[in-house]
Structure formats: C-alpha cells, structure tokens
Amino acid sequence: MSWQYQIIKTKNGYQICEVYYTKGKPTMWTDEVSPSGETLKELKEDFKLYRQAFKRPILEVKGKKLI
C-alpha cells in the first residue's frame, strides 16, 4: 500500500487529503489535512508534497468510493 496527497472533490467543495492506493487503485482516504512539521524544514518539505497534489488528477467521492 502506498499513499499520496491528492485533491478530492466532495459535495462541499475541494480538499487535499491523503489517498491510499492498493494495486494502483485508490482504496482509502483521510479527512482534509494540512501541512505540518516539528521543524520549519519539515513543514517546508510537507508543503512541497502538498503542491504535487495539483499536478495529479482530481478524484471525486461517489458514494463510498473515489473515482
């Protein structure tokens, strides 16, 4: 299983979430998350990962699945 930050469209708008993949398919996701770190350097690194979400396809919640 792997994960990445990805934009998800919900009935309430767009948010960045952690999306977990199994065999290349999204299987789980978190509620909206925000960049964090114990140091300023860690926060900057996490923010870089967030920016990558804008380069990926936007997923949409349909029922209990992401498409």
Rosetta blueprint (number, residue, H / E / L):
1 M L
2 S E
3 W E
4 Q E
5 Y E
6 Q E
7 I E
8 I E
9 K E
10 T E
11 K L
12 N L
13 G E
14 Y E
15 Q E
16 I E
17 C E
18 E E
19 V E
20 Y E
21 Y E
22 T E
23 K L
24 G L
25 K E
26 P E
27 T E
28 M E
29 W E
30 T L
31 D L
32 E L
33 V L
34 S L
35 P L
36 S L
37 G L
38 E L
39 T L
40 L H
41 K H
42 E H
43 L H
44 K H
45 E H
46 D H
47 F H
48 K H
49 L H
50 Y H
51 R H
52 Q H
53 A H
54 F H
55 K H
56 R L
57 P L
58 I L
59 L E
60 E E
61 V E
62 K E
63 G L
64 K L
65 K E
66 L E
67 I L
